[in-house]
């Protein structure tokens, strides 16, 4: 069926919110709201779009105002709606949004209103990355307003970020986010600096040096007692909201930090945001000492970024340090793997106070516990602009297999994966038999298969590639 059924909607949900949820997957042709039952029906353009919506929602449930929405197929083949005033109003909203939004979009435009404090590219990345993978950001000032274009990995992530953040304050009572979909389908970033960033391309030049505030040095201005941000002047010793009042801004809500209450705190926080505290080293605890090796952490964490070094603590082998290629990749690891079970133990992952993992001297007893993978051929993100940046998904029971030689059979692959758990589904891609999906009976089994069978040799020049999938079988 091309009709999907939405349940558990907020009691005061609007037509716009429901329609926007559907638009994040594709073209919506009809809507039926059942507000008294907290339900709605969406008729998508075709069954393929409806199937994608239901499948994606199973792995990554959509939300409206932080509330999880349940999505399933409807028994109706198509929607039949009446001509009541409410229904006519809903249809008018649908037509207007279809015309305005132009369907799903990965790129958001954020305008910062009432900007009393400086907002940097890294602040925006911290906030928006809570809702998905950030590919590119461009910041600029237009009509005396600070604005940003943010390209996310897929339309569902951008839709979730828009619904969650639009109208939120970054800091107490100021720096209000106004978010809409951009008319651009993708961003073209030429320089990686404090004004623009392509997180899929570490090889881009920095271009002309710029200041995070556009005029002068931010920390120097703040240490002088005052700083300016897009025409506004504030005294950091007298913040907009008294320190005794709890922060309600978006940054506090998402990261646990509000605007600091003194100039010293402000300088410390801003220095951390613009790079002083952007470590790429992760501290991992609660490891299964008997099963986890540096290679296991390299392969698992490598799904979300390039791992340069891994050090398992000699005195406490349930702890490890993992050095990623950059802070963005380290944040991805925390977002997707913190709390996930590995060999029966939930991983506990935080940013480390260390800036790099030191290699031990040769001959030391602990040498085998520290490995350098900087030049490993198994890195997934070394190639600038790699499609792997757009295919980062949460751990799931369904694994994506690629680089399969034509002579490899389903039976052979099933046997390999059944050594580590139960296989409940398998299918080759119809248009490309070099790829397949395999579904394990549990998430933990899927993780063990990934760290064990990724790079399995299947032929003279073929090594199996294993990653998490967002699809269903």
Phi, psi and omega in degrees: 000146176265008177257129178247149183251124179256131179236164177065036177286152174302146185298331180251029181300145180261160176302320182301317183295318180293316180296319180297324176300315178294320181296336180292345178255334182162193185289131178254129183257340180201154182221140173227116182264133173239071189296328179295338180252006182057039182225166176201159175239138176238129173260115181274169185296323178208173184293330181296317179294318179298318180296319178297320181295314181293317181295312181297323182293333178293325180271323184225082186303133178288160179228151169233116183056048177069007180257129181290131179255131180267129185240130178213165176290146175266156175284344179284136176282329175206162182267134174245112183247155181268187182250033177292158181305318180296319181291321177297323177295317179298318180296322179295319178296317180300312181297320180294319181289323177300318182290319184285315186278330182067028179086194185292150180214139179274345188255128177251148172248123181247128175250132180261114178264155178051053188276089181273341179234153182292138176244123182257168176302321182289329174297315179298319179297318179301317183288309187286334182291347176292346184247003179160190182269125179270125179266316184210150174221137172232128177247150181196167177245128180223130182053043178063020177240135176284129182226163179212147171250127183237119177259120180258171188291327178209170186293328180295319179295317180293324178294318179296317179297318181297312182295326184278328190254339183300124180090355180279150173269134176288316175240168184307118171066012181204179180054060184277131179275126171243115190240135174218168178282138177279155175283348179280142177268342179200156180257144176249101183262126182259335184227144172257102178210201184277003177251333180211153182206131170250107185285355176263356184227100177277355185267359183288147177289164180276339181072204181289135177296139181228164178259147183293340179258356180087336179221114174077183181267126187297311184293323178297317180297318182291321178295335177286355176112333180220159173218157180245144177217107178050051172090351180259144178241131180228149173261114184295343177282349177228074184298162185302323179240133181303145181302333182289341181274130182297144180286140176237010182288165181298322181294321177294317183298324186267329187238354179084012179234132174253186178290127184295161188261007177213163182296325179295314178297321183296315179297318180298314182293316182295321178299321178293319183294319185274004171142338184296331182245019185273066180287151176252009182261132180252143172257123183244130180229173181067035178281151172281105188299328185281338187249328188276129176239167174305323181296321179298314179293323178300315183288319182288310180293334180293348175292334186246005178169170180275122181271123180269316181214150176227132179228114173271129186296130183292318183280334183220087190287358174276001180238151179208159171246134179234120180262114177273174182289327177204173183294325180300317179291324177298319178295323177298318180299314180299315184299319187264334189246344179298124181091351179283140182281133174230116184052054173072004180233129178291128180291141174242112189235128176222166173289139181272158174281348179278149178263344176202161177264122181278138176277139179286161176288150181300141178091348179290149184298331184273003187302322183291340182276353179238124183233141177256118182248018186307319184257021181294138176285355183270002178297135183270343190238016181293322183286120180303134179073015182303144177295343179300332179297331182266000181237047177260116184232158179295153176305138180211166178291339182266126180249143176262124180251138179217172182065036181272124178291154186298333183278351181284130184262162175299320181300318180298313181294319177302316181298319180297315183284332179291346175294341185238008178160184181272132176264121183252355179191150179204141171202139171281152173291134184296317185272348182208099185287358175283353180234154180205163172245138176227134183247124177269166184282347177209160179296318182297321177296321179297320179295317179297320178298319181297312184285345181262322189254350174298132182077016175298131181285123181249348181191186182301321184232016182241125173238132184296134175253129183235132176212169178283147180245153174263356184269170176246160175261000000 
